[in-house]
Amino acid sequence: MEYALVARWLVLYAALFALGLPLVARLLPHSVGRGAGLAVPASLVVLSLPAYWIGQLTWGPIALALGLLTLLLASALAALDLAALREGEVRLAVDIDVDAATDAAAVFLLAFAFLVAVRAFDPAVHPGGGEKFLDFGLLQTLARSPVLPPEDFWFANESVKYYYGGHLTATLLSWLTATPPRFAYNLALAGFYASLVTAAFELAGAIGADRARSTAGGRLSTPRVRRRLAGVVAVFFVGLASNLVTAGQLLVGALPTSVGRPAAEFVAARSGYTVDALLGGVGSFSYWDASRVIPGTINEFPLFAWLNGDLHAHMMGTPTLLLAAAVGYAYYRTPEPAHRRRRVLLFAVVPLLGAWQAVQSTWSFPSVLALGWLAALFSPADAWSLLPRTPGIRQRLPDLGVPREVDRLAASFVVAGVAAVAATVLASPFLLGAATGGGERAIELLGPEMRSGLGGLLLVHGAFVVGLGGYLLSEIRIDRPWLLLAGVVAVGVVGTQIGLAALAVSVPLLVLAWVGLRTSASIGYEAVLVAAGAGLATIVELVYVSEQAGPGRMNTVFKTYSQVWVFWGTAMGVALSGLILNAASRVGSGARAGASERAETNGRAKASERSAKSGERSATPDAASGDEGERSHSPRDVLRVVAGVALVVGLVASTSVYGVLALGAHFESGPAGGPTLDATQFVETDHPEQADAIEWVDGRSGQPTMLEAPGTLTYPGGTDERPRAMYSWHANPASSLTGVPTVAGWQHEIGYRGEDAYMDRVRDVDAMYTGSASERAALLAEYEVRYIWVGPSERARYGSVAFGSEAIEVAHRSGDVTIYEVDLDALDDR
């Protein structure tokens, strides 16, 4: 185990944490905690964004230095009182909450250590069960590239057509710690996980403390207590909880056969599970199954994603997504007269975060902008006041009969549109470059046959529906709330009948959040997070992005549900802590009131006794028996506490089962040589005949083009005997593990380039291995091929390979691999 490297990265994260504290204290100056848990995500954005822009000209030490300099300057400007500094006095302009910073640092450290341990037992970037070949290849090509965007290691001589911002950040961190990519992969993964759960801790805690301030309560509901409890609950639901699939599977398996089999058949007909799998109990458990619930989709949750170990964009973008949510929260809390601060937050900070999120995880780019829109929509401040010359509009709209809610919608759309334009301009180097390609993409309407069923949606989202829905219903303050509930239920029933089950799952949460925000002072920004998640969960039941990266709506649901989980998991921290503490505070307040009444009654009784002894008539009523104190503990209040605790226990227990089983199985075995963070050690263990050759390729400097068999089984005019290509070792191990680009890699490139462009290259690769000498020479020169890899995959595809040219000589031979070097000048001479 590489403990020295772990310590080195912890020192780096401590520095990023310290530098980020002034930044987030400026963002949330009046919140309990001052945003301490958001310090690392803030530092990563400020470090990465300028490095990315400079990288368009030169990528490497200069980009790293300018990114680091920007972070140092931004932190100093945020921390120091500039007016005092001009007078020659050094004075801090921000108030750092030391206790909150200590809490956040502890959460980060525990989360980082947890994920390091998880990765140390399965550190390999093996090709199956995910996209680790893609992710590690991006790290390697970024380490080699002289300019951005980096060269595509699966499509030589062309730049990457993929969102690579998270890999860019990981590369910067690896340079700052002098860590090779094979170790940086897992250490960066642990850092992103720790950043996410710490951000969830902070945002939920800050909102929860606000709720405590706005409601009466005793010691159990002080802002500090509420902050910590809300934060811990959010950490659990964001970082450790799962959907209800595993608990449901075990429950069905435990039922008597006469009941269990019909139940299993019912669930299987409405999800992606088989009857046998549902009845198999613990013996049939697989960590993989819980991510494939709704047919035709991927339903990942954070614990699954990090346990599976892809360093993928939808995971690395989540800390920035919560940072954007915190910016929305800061705007939500800013009073209307603070026009300058609100404009900076919405028209500067949101676009900057949106621009970076476009590079880091493009699927979340609209969500960052939507968070700004939701903050403007639900903030008490009038969004029209952000724009010049709008008082006339604001005064005329009511006169025209425009309802207040429509006015708010119009204003929020206008200001969010301004922010969106700014974000698009800032992200233009990516949106007009790496984001464009030959792949076909279109937004399509979702037919009823493709939509999720009620059973699948409840298995995936049921815990959130119960927890968040119960909280919102308990806090909404309107006349005849049963009418609202009846209406929501009726719409849900209709939805299930017409094939739109979202009307029974996500739409009710959206309605309850919206109504609660408009009618109840006890509901705050947590409902904005509920609305954000509910909106996304509903949208993917109506439309999807048709693309070649995955069949149907698979990729749309995959990349969207990861965002839904983060929003709802954070909101659960506020909701569940509120259910318990609010009810407990009511009981506690009743107990204190009863004690006070008993003391007052006893005092009156003693006064009456003294009066009687002195012969005076008492002026007070006879002493009461103390029943008032007993009546203050109303059965309703006690029932609310019991129900709240039972609900929380049930939700935590049902969403914990997966983690217990999955982590237990995960830690049962590890790498042959013991725990390690070396992502490529598995090559020596599992593929020793190719390990030396891959190491030799990795030792080449720069980005020389290498020829490998393409990552597809399509072979016009021949037979490819590989059992499979993509998601296996049989395709492009050398380019994927070294970043040295090959002419045609995995078939993923169809989604980036289009089928024609990719298949043209596949045919050219085939011709370079099997064509005539003249055709081979022309193509080798066209693609500037320096090395030719001939291993088991190439022999399975092409049979015996020989070149018979003085311009192509053996450069390396080991195990079952021969690597040829091409003398391009000699090819030209021929």
N, C-alpha and C positions, 0 to 999 in steps of 0.2 A: 504493500500500500504506500502511495506517494504522499506521506504526511507533510513533508516539507513544501510540496506544491500546494497542498490544501491550505497550509498556513500562509503562504505567499498570497494566495487569492483572497483569503480573509483579510489580510492587511490592506489589499487593494480595495475591497468592498468597504472596509472601515473608513478609508480615505474618501471614497465616493459618498459614503453616508455623511461624513463630516462636511464635505463641500456642498452637499445637497440640502443640509439643514437650513441655511439662510434662505435658499431659494423657496422652499416650501413654507417657511415661516412667513415670507412675503405673500405667498399664495393664500394661506389660511391664518392670518395674524391673530384672529380672535377665537379660534377653535381650541378646545381642550386638546392639547397635544401639539398644536402648531404644525400639523401635517408631518410629523417626524417620520412616520412609516413610509412616506412617499419620497424620501430623500434620495434613495438609490435610483428608482426609476427616473426621477428628475435629472440627476447627474448623468445617467446614461444617455438621455435624450440630448442634453446640452453638449456632451462629449461627441456624440455620434453625428448629429446633424451638420455641424460645420465641417467635420472630417469628410462627410459624404459629399458636400458641395465642392470642397477643395479637391477631393478625389477625382472629380471630373477632369481635372487638369493633371494632377499627379497624385497617385495613391501610394502611400508608404509612410516613411518617417515624417515628411513634411505635413501630410494630412493629420497624422497622429499628434504632432506637436501643436498644430493650430487648433485641433479639437480640444486638447488638454489646456491650452492657453485660454481658449474661450470659456471653458468651465471654471478655471481659476479666477478670471476676471468677473464673470457673472456672479460667482459666489461672493467675491470681495465686494462688488457693487451692491449686492443684496444685503450683505452683513453690516456694512459701514454706514455711518451717518455722514453723508457727503458734505452737508453744510458745516458740520464740525470739523471735518477733514480740511476744508478750505481755510479754516481758522487755525490749522496746525494741531488740532486735537483729534486723537483716535478714539472713537466711541461707537459702540454697536448700535445699530438702528433697529434690530429685531430682538425679540424676546424668545430665547430657546427654552422650551420646557424640558428640563433635565430628566424628570421622572418619565415623561412620555418618550423621550429619546432612549432612555434605558430600556423601557418596555419594547420599543420597536427593534432595538439592537438585539435584545434577547430572542424575540420572535424570529428575526432574520437568521441568527446564529443557529437556532434549533432547526429551522426549516432547511438551511443549507447543509447542516450535518446529516439530517435525515436523508436528503436526496443524494448526498455524497455516498452514504452507506448503501442506498438502493442501487446506485449506478456501479458501485464497486463490486457488487455481486453479479452484475450483468452489464459490463461496460462496452460490449462489442457493437460495432456499427455493421452488423451482419445485414445482408440485403433483404431478408425475408421479414414479413410482418410489419412493414412500415416503409419509410423512405429514408433510411439512414444513409444509404449509398448517395442519394441526392444531397442530403444535408452535409455529410462529411466532405463530399466533392466540392460543395460551395465553399466550405472553410478552406480547403486546400487551394482552390483556384484564387480565392481572395488573398491568400498568403503569397501567391506567385505573381499576381497581376500588377502591372506598373500604373494602370489607370482604371477608372470606373466608367461604365460597368465592366465587371471582369469578363474574361473570355469564358465561353461555355465549354466545360470539359466534356460534354457529350455532343458538341457541335462545333468542331474546331474552326478557328478563324472568324467566329461570330461571337458577339457579346451575349451574355446571359439574358434570357427573356423571362425573368422570374423575380419575385420580390425577395430581396436578399439583405434587407436592412438589419435583421437580427443577427445574421451571420457576420455582417460587417461589424456590429458591436462586439460580438464574440472575438473577432479577429483583433480589434483594438485592445481588448482586455488581454488577449494572449500576447500581444506585443508588449504591453505594459508590464507583464509578469514574466516575459521571456519564456513562454510555455509553448512547446510544440503542439500543433493541431491535434495530435492523437490524444493528448491529455486535456487540452483546452475544450474539446468537445463536451466531455462530461462535467468539467468544472463550470463551464458556461451554463450548461443545462441546470445544474444545481443553483447557480446564481439567479437565473431567470425564475425558477420556482420560488426561491426565497423572496425575491422581489415581489412576486405576485401575491403570496400569502401575507407578506408584511403590509403591502398596499391595501389589501382587503381588511386586515386588522385595523389599519389607521382610518380608512374611510368609514367603515362601519362604526368604529369607536367614536369618531368625531360626530357623526350623525346621531348616534345613540346618546352622547353627552348633551347634544342640543335638545333631544327629546326630554332628557332628565331636567334640563333647565326650564322647559316650557310646561312641566307638570309638577304638581305638588308631590312631595314624597319625603320619606325619612332617610336614614342612613343607607338603606339598601338601594336607594335610587339617586344617589348623588352623581354628579357628572363623572367623577373619577371612576366610581364603581361601574356605572353604566358603560363608560368607554371601554373598560377592560373586558367586561362580560360580553358586550356586543362584538368587540374585536376578536375574542377567542372563539365565539360561535361562528363568526365569519371565516376565520382561519379553518375551522373544521369543515364547513360546507364548501368552501372554495378549494381547499387543498387536500382533504382526506375523505370526504363523503363520496358516495356513488349514487346512481339511480336505484330504483326499487327492484330491479330485475333479480338480483341474487337473493334478496330476502324473499321475494315472491316465489322464486324457484324452490327454495328450501321449505317454504310454507306449504306449497303444493305437494312436494315430495313427502312431507310428514303427515299428510292427510290419509285417512283410510282409503284403500283402493277404490271402494264404491263411490267415494266422493272425489278423491284425488284425480282419478283418470278423467272424469267428465270436466273437472276444472282445468286440467292440463289441455284437454282438447279445445276447450273454450279459449284459453289464452293463446295456444298455438295457432288457432285460426285467425288471431288478430295481431300477431307479432311474427318475428322471424325465427321463433323457436320451434323445435319439434316436441312431440309428446314425450318421447323417451328422454330427451334432455331435461325436460321439466320434472319428470318423475325420478330422475337419477340421483337427486340429493347432492350431498357434498362430493360424492364420488365422481359426479359428472361435471364438477366445477372447472371452468377455464377462465382465466382473467380476460381472455379475448372476447368472450360471448357477450358480455354486458355492453359492448360498444356497437353491437350489430343487432339492434332491437327492431326498429321499424324497417320493414322490407325496402330494399333499394336505397338505403341511406346509411350513413355512419353517424353514430350517436355517442361520440367520445365525451368524456368528462375529464377534468384535470388530472385526477389520480391515475386514471388509465393512461393518459397521454404521457405523463412523466414516467410511469412504470414501464411503458413500452419503449420509451427512450429516444424518440425522434427529436432532433433539434430543429423543430419545424416552425414555420412562420406563425401559424395560428396559436402556438404556445408562447413564443417569444414576444408576440405583440400584446399579450394580456396585461402586463404591468403598465404599459403606456395607455392602454384602454382605461384602466382604473385611474391613472393620472389625469386623463381627459375628463373622467367622471368627477374627479376632485375639483378640476377647474370649473366644471358646471356647478358644483356645490358651492364653490367660492362666489361665483356669480349669483347664485340663488340667495346667498346670505347677504350680499352687498345691498345696502339701502339705495333707493332711487336717486337721492341727491348726489351720490358718488359717481357722477357720469364718467369721469376720466378712468377710474378703476374698472368700471363695467365695460367700457370700450376697449381697454387694454386686454381684459380677459377674453372678450368675445371676438374682437377683431385682430388680435395679435397672438395671444397664447393658444387659442383653439386652432387657428390656421397653422401655426408652427407644429403643434402636435399632430394635426391632421396630415400635414406634409410628410412628417417623419413616418407616420403610420402607413401612409401609402407605399413607402419603400419597404417598410418592415413587414406589413401584412395587409395587402391591398383590400382584402375582404372587410377589414375593420375601418378602412378609410371613411366610408359613409357613416359608420357608427359614431366616430369622433364628432363629425359635423352634426349628427342627429342629437348627440348629447348637448351640444351648444344650443340647438333649437329647443330641446325640451327644457333646458334651464331658463331660456328666455321666455318660453311659454308659461311656465309655472311659477316663475319668480314673482314675488309681490311687486317688484319694480316694473313700470310700464316700459316695454321694449321700444315703443315709439320714441322715447326720450333719448335713445342712443343716436338717433339720426337728427341732422340739422333741419330746421324749418318744418317740423312735424306737428307743432301745437295746433295748427289749423286743421290738419287731418284728424287729430285726436278729438277735436271739438265737433267737427262736422259729422263724423261717423254715427254717434248716437242720434243726432238730429235726423239722419237718414234712416233711422230704424234698424241699424246694424246691431245685432246682439253683442253684448260684452264679450262673450266667448269667441265669436267670429272675429271681433276686433283684435283680441289677443292672438288668435291664430294667424291673422294677416300680419300683424306686427312681428311675430316670432319668425314667420317665413321670410319676411323681408330682411331682417337683420341676419338670420342664419344664411341667407343667400349671399350676403356680402362676405361673411366669413368663409363660405364655400369657395367663392371666387378667389379670395386671397390664398386659401389653402391650395387650390389647384395651380395657381401661379407658382407658389413656392415648391410644389411637387413636380413642376413641369419637366425638369431633367429626367425624372423617372417615368412619368406618365407619357412623355413623348419619345422615350427611348426604350428602356428595358420592358416597359409595360405593353409596348406595341409588338405585334408579331403576326404571323400568318395563320395562327389558329382561329378557327371559326367560333365566335361567341355571339349569343343573342339572348335577350330576355324573353322567356316564353311563359304563357299562362299554364297553370297546373290543372290538368283534368282531374275529375273525381277519382278516376282509377289510380292515380299516382299519389293521392293525398294520404296522409297518415290516418290510421284508425284510432278510435278512442282508446282501445286497450294499449296500443303502443305508446301513444302520447302520455297516458297516465303512468305507464311503467317508467318512462324517461323523466317526466316532469312532475309526477304525482306528489313528491315530497314538498316541492315548492308551492304547488297549488294549495295543499293543505296548510302549510305553515304561513305563507304570505297571505293567502285568502282569509284564513282565520284571524290573523292579526288585523288586516284591513277592516274586516267586518266588525271586529271588537272595538275599533277606534273611530269608525265613521259616526258622525253625529248629525243625523237627519231625521225628520219626522217620518214615521212609518217605514223604518228600514227594511221591514219584511217585504214591502213592495219591490224594493230594489233587488233583494235576494230572489224573490219569486220571478222577477223579470229576467234576471241572469240565468236562472235555472231553465226557464221556458225557452230562452234563446239557445241554450246548450242542447236541450232535447231536440229542438228543430234542427240544429246543426248536425247532430249525429244522424238524423234521418235523411238529410240532403247530401251527406258525404263530406261535410266540413266540420270535423270534430274539434277543430281549433275553437269554434264557438262555445264549446263546453270546457275548454282547458285554458288557453292563453287569453282569449278575448274577455272572459270574466275578470281576470286579474287586471287587464288594461282598464276596464270600466271601473272597477273598484278603486284602482289607484287614482284615476282621473277624478272621480267623484270625491274621494277622500281628500285630495289636494285642494279641491275647490270648496269643501264644506267643513273640514275639521282641522282645528288648530293643533290637534294632537298628532297629526300626520304630516310628515315633512319630506325631506329629499329622498328618504328611502323609497317612497312611492314613485319618485321619478325613475329610480333604478328598476323598480318593478315594471313600470310602463315601458322602459327601454327594452327590457328582456321580452316582455309580452308582445311588443310590436314586432320584434325580430322573429319570434316564434310563430307569429301569425302570418307574416309576409311570406315565409318559406312554404306555407300551405296554399299560397295563391299564385306565386310566380317562382321561377328558378332561372338560373343562368345556364343555358344550353351550351355546352362546350365539349371539347374532345378529351378533357382531363379525366372525365369519369362519366359513366352512363347516367342518363336522366338527370335527376336533381341530387345525386349522391354528394357531389362536391359542395353544392349550395348549402345543404343541411349540415354537412360536416363542418364547414368553416363558420357557419352562423351559430350553431348550437354551442360552440366553445365560448362565444361571446355571451349568449344567453345565460350560461351557467355562471359566469363570472359576475354578471349583474345581479342575478337572483341570489347567488350564494352570499354576496356581500349584503344584500338587503335582508337576508335571513338572519344575519347577525343582529341587526336592529330589531327585526320583528320578534324573534323568539326571546331575546333578552327583555324586550318591552312587554311581551305577554306575561312573563314571570314577575318582573320587578314592578310593573304597574299594579298587578293584582296583589302582590305582597305589600306594596305601599298602602293600598286601600285597607288591607287587614291591619297593617301596622298603625295606620292613622286612626282606625277604629279602636284599637287597643289603647292607644295613647289618650284618645278622647274619653274612653271608659274609665281609665285610671284617674284622669282629671276630674271627671264627674264624681267618682267615688270619694276622692279626697275632699271635694267641695261638700259633698253630702255628710261625710264624717265630721267635717268642721262645723256644719250647721247643727248636727246632732249634739256635739259637745257643748256648743253654745246654748242649746235648749236645756241641757242638763244643768248647766251653771245657773241659768235663769230660774229653773224650777227650784233649785236649792235656795236661791235668794228670795223666792216668793214672787218673782216677776213672771208675767205671761210672755211666752215666747212669741216673737214677731215673725218667726219663720215656720214653714210647714214642717210637719213631722218628718223625721228622718226616713229617707227612702231605703229600700232594701239593697240597693246596688244593682238592680236589674238593668239599669241603663247601660252600665258597663258591659254586662253580658250581651245585651241587645246590639252593641256596637260591632260585635263579631257576627255580622249577618250571615246566614247560611249561603246567601248568594255570593258574598265576597270569598268565603272559604271555598265554595265550589269553583269559583273562577281560578283560585290559586291551584287547587287540585287538578282541574282540567288543563290549566296552562302547563303545569309540571308534567302531567301525563302526556300531553301532546309533544312537548320537547323531548322527553325521554323516548317516546315512540319513534319520532323522526330520527333522532340520533342513532338509536339502536338499528332501525331498518336500513339506514344508509351507511352503517358501519360494517355490515356483514361482509360486503365485498372486500373492503380493505383488510379485514382480519384474514380472510382466506387467501387473497391474492398476495399480500405481503408475507404471510406464513409460508406459502409455496415458494415465493421468490427467494427467501433467505435460507431455504433448505439446501441449496447448492450454489456454487460459485465457480469462478474460473479455476482451471486446473492448478495453477500456481498460487492460488490464494487471491483474496480481494485485490483489485487493482483498478485504476482509472484509465489504463491504456486501452483506447478504443480499437486498436488494431492488433492487440496481442493474439486475438483469436485466429489470425491468419497463420501464425506459426503453429498453433495447436491443431487447427482444423484443415489447413491447406498448406502443409509444409513444403510440398513440391513446387509451390509458386511463391513462397514467402521471400526467398532471396531475390527473385526477379522483380517483385514489387518494390522491395527495398532499393534495388538498383535504379529503377525508374524514379522513385521518390528522390533519389540523390541528384537527378538532373536539375540544372538550374533553369530558370525562366519557364517558358511555356512552349517547348517544342511539340509539334504535332506527332501523335502516335496512332498507328493503325491497329484496331482491334475488330473482331467480329461484332456486328451491331446487335443491340439488345432487342431483337425481334426474331421470331421463328420463321418469318416470311422469307422464302428463298426461291425466287423464280428459277425454274430449270434444275433444281437440286433438292436434296433432302437434308434437312437440319436434324441431327439426331440428339440434340440437347433436349432433356425432358421439359425444360421451360427456360425462358430467357429473363424477362423482367422479374424482379423480386427473387432472384436466385443468384448464386455465385457464378452461374454459367454465362453471364454477360457483363463485360466491361469492369472486371475487378480492378484492373491496373489504373485506368483513368479515374474511376470513382474514388479509389483510396489514395491517389497521389495528386489529383488535380491537373495532371498532364493531359491536355485535351486530345480526344480521339475524334475521328471524322464523323462517325454516327454511333451514338450511344443508345441508351434506353429509349424505348418507344414513347416515353413521356414527351419527347420532342415534337411529336405530332400535335400535341396540345399547345405547344409554344410556337411552332413554325408552320403548321399545316401538313396534311398528309403528303401532298405532292413533293414539297421540299425535302421532307424526311426520307421518303421512299427513293427519291432521286439519289440521295447520298448512299442509301443502302445498296442500290445497284452499283454505284461507283466503288464502294468498298468491296463488294463481291468481285468486281472486275479487277481490282488491284490485287486480290488474292489469286484469282483463277483466269484472268484474261490473258491476251497476247502480250508479248514483251513491249510492243509499241504502245498499246492501250494503257498498260500498267505505268509505263514511264511518263506518259502524258498526264495521267491522273495523279501520280505521286508528286509531280511537279506542280500541278494545279493546286493541290491541297497543302503543298510544302511539307510533306511527310518526312520526318527525320528518323522515326523508329517504327518497326513493324513487330508486333507481338504475335507470336505463334505458340499457343498453348492448347490445352484440351478442348476448349470451346471452338477454337479455329479449326482444329482437326475434325471435330464433330460436324462442323458446318461444311468444310471444304475438302475433307479427306487429307491426303498427304500434300503438304505445301512445300514447294521449292521455287526459287526465283532464277537461279542461273544467270546472274548479272554481276559484273565486276563493280557496279555501282551500289550493290546491296550485299553487305558483308555481315557476318555474325559479330555482334557487339557484346553479347552476354548469353551464357547458357547455364542453366541450373535446374535441377529437378526435371519437370516435364515441360519447361518453357525455354524457347529460344527467342532472343530478341535480335533483330537485324537493324543495322544502321544504314540509312540511305544517304549516299553522297549526291546531293542535288546538283552540284556542278558537273559531276560525271554523267548524270542523267541528261543534262543539257547538251553535253558534248556528243552524246550518242544521237 
